[in-house]
Amino acid sequence: MAEQKFEDAFQKLETIVKKLEEGNLSLEDSLKAFEEGVRLSRFCSKKLDEAEKKVEILLKDSNGRLVPKPFSLDAEED
């Protein structure tokens, strides 16, 4: 299965929030929507954290210059 995109997940999350705010769902459907919303929220948060780390790598080097570097979540910090 292809990896989910941030934009798609965020759009789904917005739709779930609107449905929950309307208050027209049954309790069971509300719980299912809430669970999916939590999953999507965690996914989006993870993707934003990854993007922030990439930006930090691009912005910093030992001399304070902007130097792009390869990014890896497993990379150790200098």
Long-range contacts (C-beta under 8 A, 24 or more apart in sequence): 4-43, 6-43, 6-44, 6-47, 6-48, 9-40, 9-43, 9-44, 9-47, 10-40, 10-44, 12-36, 12-40, 13-37, 13-40, 13-41, 13-44, 16-40
